[in-house]
């Protein structure tokens, strides 16, 4: 009958196995904490795929650790069973004369095997942790780059103001807000008088400087919640949030007065014409109708002699559905 000469091996292996399981559990929890921000909504498929790879590594690590542990225990048990078996002939006398292994030496061997396994687990866990940190850093850099690209797609290259695309988005949002809360909103279109002559006589560089000066004026004398954009060419648009038609007219008059004394870089005096439309006074709550009404008011200011402010009610008999002719310069 076969017996195990050293039962202390198994009683001491149990806490070591438990320690390995606890270490693996801690590693998995640490990995989860590192990857949780990457698995949030919007993180993207790249982060999710990387997370799946890391989880797969942990699973493989667990299997390799378990197999190594089982192999160590199996070898220890096989050695114990083989040492306890009956020996015949010369092998019997050799075994009798050989000194028996002490329980302490077998325990030291078991401890060494478990230490090596736990050391490998810890080393691979550190590598996974470093990889997760690098992945998180790369994802943050990607987010920053995407934000910069989005910002550039909404900015005018010459003036640094928002472009027409961004203005249209914000106008739709403010019109929707008016429908829900009935808060006033006004739109003002501005066209520089005689800007074509600046480009023709002084060059496009001087024209760009004039546009930048105009952008600085609008930014300086506007509230932070207003949306100012270069609408196209020498035309600017201002979305006046929470502003009635009367307030929009006061703002336009102020800008016109500033232009009268502003030292433009080209050395010339620059004037502008202003067209204003507002909700709820002028049109139905639709972004296209509001822009069209402000455009017609601007044409009325041009037709009346330029360098003036017109509101939509000054348009008179011009139908809102009729497109005005090409603007006077």
C-alpha positions in Angstrom: 0.0 0.0 0.0 1.3 3.4 -1.1 1.6 6.2 1.5 2.6 9.8 1.4 5.6 10.2 3.8 5.3 13.9 4.1 1.6 15.1 4.6 2.9 18.5 5.7 3.5 19.3 2.0 -0.3 19.4 1.3 -1.2 21.2 4.5 1.3 24.0 3.7 0.4 24.0 0.0 -3.2 25.1 0.7 -2.3 28.6 2.1 0.2 29.1 -0.7 -2.5 28.3 -3.3 -4.8 30.7 -1.5 -2.1 33.4 -1.7 -1.7 32.8 -5.4 -5.5 33.1 -6.0 -5.6 36.3 -3.9 -2.7 37.8 -5.9 -4.4 37.0 -9.2 -7.6 38.5 -7.9 -5.8 41.7 -6.9 -4.2 41.8 -10.3 -7.5 41.5 -12.1 -9.1 44.2 -9.9 -6.1 46.5 -10.6 -6.4 45.9 -14.3 -10.2 46.7 -14.2 -9.5 50.0 -12.4 -6.9 50.9 -15.1 -9.2 50.0 -18.0 -12.6 51.3 -16.6 -12.0 54.9 -18.0 -11.1 53.5 -21.4 -14.3 51.4 -21.6 -16.6 54.5 -20.9 -19.1 55.4 -23.7 -17.3 57.2 -26.5 -13.9 55.8 -25.8 -13.9 54.1 -29.2 -13.3 50.7 -30.6 -9.5 51.0 -30.4 -9.6 51.3 -26.6 -12.1 48.4 -26.4 -9.9 46.1 -28.5 -6.8 46.9 -26.4 -8.8 46.1 -23.3 -9.9 42.8 -24.7 -6.2 42.0 -25.5 -5.2 42.8 -21.9 -8.0 40.7 -20.4 -6.9 37.9 -22.6 -3.3 38.2 -21.3 -4.6 38.0 -17.8 -6.6 34.8 -18.6 -3.5 33.2 -20.2 -1.4 34.3 -17.2 -3.9 32.6 -14.9 -3.9 29.4 -16.9 -0.1 29.3 -17.0 0.2 30.0 -13.3 -2.4 27.2 -12.6 -0.6 24.8 -14.8 2.7 25.5 -13.2 1.2 25.1 -9.8 -0.4 21.8 -10.7 2.8 20.6 -12.3 4.7 21.5 -9.1 2.2 19.7 -6.9 2.1 16.7 -9.2 5.9 16.3 -9.3 6.0 16.6 -5.5 3.3 13.9 -5.1 5.0 11.6 -7.7 8.2 11.9 -5.9 6.6 11.1 -2.6 4.8 8.0 -4.1 7.9 6.8 -5.8 10.0 7.2 -2.7 7.5 5.2 -0.7 7.3 2.2 -3.1 9.0 -1.2 -2.4 12.5 -1.5 -3.9 13.9 -4.8 -5.2 17.4 -6.1 -5.7 20.3 -3.7 -5.8 18.0 -0.6 -6.0 16.5 -1.7 -2.6 19.8 -1.7 -0.9 20.8 1.6 -2.6 17.6 3.2 -1.4 18.1 1.9 2.1 21.6 3.3 2.2 20.6 6.8 0.8 19.6 9.4 3.4 15.9 10.2 3.4 14.8 13.7 2.5 13.7 15.7 5.5 10.2 17.4 5.6 11.9 20.7 6.0 13.8 20.4 2.7 10.6 19.4 0.8 8.7 22.4 2.3 11.5 24.7 1.2 11.3 23.3 -2.3 7.5 23.9 -2.4 7.9 27.5 -1.1 10.5 28.2 -3.8 8.2 27.0 -6.5 5.3 29.1 -5.3 7.6 32.1 -4.9 8.8 31.8 -8.5 5.2 31.5 -9.7 4.1 34.6 -7.7 7.2 36.5 -9.0 6.3 35.8 -12.6 2.7 36.9 -12.0 3.8 40.1 -10.4 6.3 40.8 -13.2 3.7 40.3 -15.9 1.2 42.3 -13.9 3.6 45.2 -13.9 4.0 45.0 -17.6 0.3 45.0 -18.2 -0.1 48.0 -15.9 2.6 49.9 -17.8 0.9 49.0 -21.1 -2.5 50.2 -19.8 -1.0 53.5 -18.7 0.6 54.0 -22.1 -2.7 53.2 -23.8 -4.5 55.7 -21.6 -2.0 58.4 -22.4 -2.3 57.7 -26.1 -6.1 57.9 -25.9 -5.9 61.3 -24.1 -3.6 62.6 -26.8 -6.1 61.4 -29.5 -8.9 63.2 -27.7 -7.0 66.4 -27.6 -6.1 66.2 -31.3 -9.7 65.5 -32.2 -10.8 68.6 -30.1 -8.3 70.8 -31.9 -9.4 69.5 -35.3 -13.0 70.2 -34.4 -12.1 73.7 -33.3 -10.2 74.4 -36.5 -13.1 73.2 -38.6 -15.3 75.9 -37.0 -12.9 78.8 -37.2 -12.2 81.3 -40.0 -8.5 81.2 -41.1 -8.2 85.0 -41.7 -10.0 86.5 -38.7 -10.0 83.7 -36.1 -13.7 84.2 -35.7 -16.2 81.3 -36.0 -17.2 80.4 -39.5 -20.7 80.2 -41.2 -21.0 76.5 -40.4 -20.7 77.0 -36.7 -23.0 80.1 -36.8 -25.7 78.0 -38.5 -25.5 75.3 -35.8 -25.7 77.8 -33.0 -28.6 79.7 -34.7 -30.6 76.4 -34.9 -30.0 75.8 -31.2 -31.1 79.3 -30.2 -34.3 79.1 -32.4 -35.1 75.8 -30.7 -34.6 77.4 -27.3 -36.9 80.2 -28.3 -39.6 77.6 -29.2 -39.3 76.0 -25.7 -38.8 79.1 -23.5 -39.9 82.0 -25.6 -36.6 83.9 -25.0 -35.8 86.6 -27.5 -33.0 86.2 -30.0 -31.7 88.6 -32.7 -29.5 88.3 -35.7 -27.4 91.1 -37.1 -25.6 91.0 -40.5 -22.8 93.5 -41.2 -21.3 94.4 -44.6 -18.3 96.6 -45.0 -18.9 99.5 -47.3 -16.5 99.8 -50.2 -14.4 96.9 -49.2 -13.8 95.9 -52.8 -11.9 99.2 -53.3 -9.5 98.3 -50.4 -8.6 95.0 -52.0 -8.3 96.5 -55.5 -6.2 99.5 -54.6 -4.2 98.3 -51.5 -4.1 94.5 -52.2 -5.6 91.5 -50.4 -3.1 91.7 -47.6 -4.5 95.1 -46.6 -8.0 93.7 -47.0 -7.2 90.8 -44.6 -5.9 93.4 -42.1 -9.1 95.3 -42.4 -11.2 92.2 -41.8 -9.1 91.4 -38.7 -9.5 94.9 -37.3 -13.3 94.6 -37.8 -13.2 91.2 -36.0 -11.3 92.8 -33.0 -14.0 95.6 -32.8 -16.9 93.1 -32.7 -15.2 90.9 -30.1 -14.3 93.9 -27.9 -17.8 95.4 -27.8 -19.8 92.2 -27.6 -21.0 90.0 -24.7 -19.4 86.7 -24.2 -22.6 84.8 -24.9 -22.9 86.4 -28.4 -21.7 84.3 -31.4 -19.7 86.3 -33.8 -18.6 84.9 -37.2 -17.3 85.8 -40.6 -20.2 85.0 -42.7 -18.4 85.3 -46.0 -16.2 87.8 -47.9 -16.6 91.1 -46.2 -19.7 90.1 -44.3 -20.0 89.3 -40.6 -22.9 87.9 -38.6 -23.6 88.3 -34.9 -26.1 86.0 -33.0 -27.4 88.1 -30.1 -28.5 85.7 -27.5 -31.3 86.9 -25.1 -31.4 90.2 -26.9 -34.6 91.9 -28.3 -34.7 93.9 -31.5 -34.3 97.2 -29.6 -31.2 95.9 -27.8 -29.8 94.6 -31.1 -30.3 98.1 -32.6 -28.4 99.8 -29.8 -25.5 97.3 -30.2 -25.4 98.0 -34.0 -25.4 101.8 -33.4 -22.5 101.5 -31.0 -20.4 99.5 -33.4 -21.1 102.0 -36.2 -19.9 104.9 -34.0 -16.7 103.0 -33.1 -16.0 102.5 -36.8 -16.2 106.2 -37.4 -13.0 106.9 -35.3 -11.2 103.5 -35.4 -7.6 103.7 -36.7 -7.6 100.9 -39.3 -4.3 99.5 -40.4 -4.9 100.6 -44.0 -5.1 104.2 -43.0 -8.6 104.6 -44.5 -11.9 105.3 -42.9 -14.1 102.2 -43.0 -17.9 102.2 -42.6 -20.4 99.4 -42.5 -24.1 98.7 -43.1 -26.2 96.7 -40.6 -29.3 94.6 -41.0 -31.3 93.3 -38.0 -34.1 90.7 -37.6 -35.4 89.3 -34.3 -37.7 86.7 -32.8 -40.6 87.0 -32.1 -41.3 90.3 -33.8 -40.2 89.7 -37.4 -40.6 86.1 -38.6 -41.8 82.7 -37.6 -39.3 80.7 -35.4 -37.2 79.3 -38.2 -33.4 79.8 -38.7 -33.6 80.2 -42.4 -36.4 82.8 -42.2 -34.5 84.8 -39.5 -31.3 84.9 -41.6 -33.3 85.9 -44.7 -35.1 88.7 -42.8 -31.7 90.1 -41.6 -30.3 89.8 -45.1 -33.2 91.9 -46.5 -32.8 94.5 -43.8 -29.1 94.7 -44.7 -30.0 95.3 -48.3 -32.4 98.0 -47.2 -29.5 99.8 -45.4 -27.3 99.5 -48.5 -30.1 100.8 -50.7 -30.8 103.8 -48.3 -27.2 105.1 -48.7 -24.9 102.7 -46.6 -23.3 103.4 -43.2 -26.6 102.9 -41.4 -28.6 100.4 -39.4 -31.9 98.9 -40.7 -34.3 96.5 -39.1 -36.6 94.1 -40.9 -39.6 96.4 -40.6 -37.6 99.0 -42.7 -37.7 96.6 -45.7 -41.2 97.8 -46.6 -42.9 96.0 -49.4 -40.0 93.6 -50.2 -41.4 90.0 -49.7 -39.4 87.9 -47.4 -39.5 85.0 -49.9 -38.0 87.1 -52.6 -34.2 87.0 -52.9 -32.7 90.5 -53.1 -30.4 91.3 -56.0 -26.6 91.2 -55.7 -25.6 93.5 -52.8 -24.3 97.0 -53.5 -20.6 97.4 -52.6 
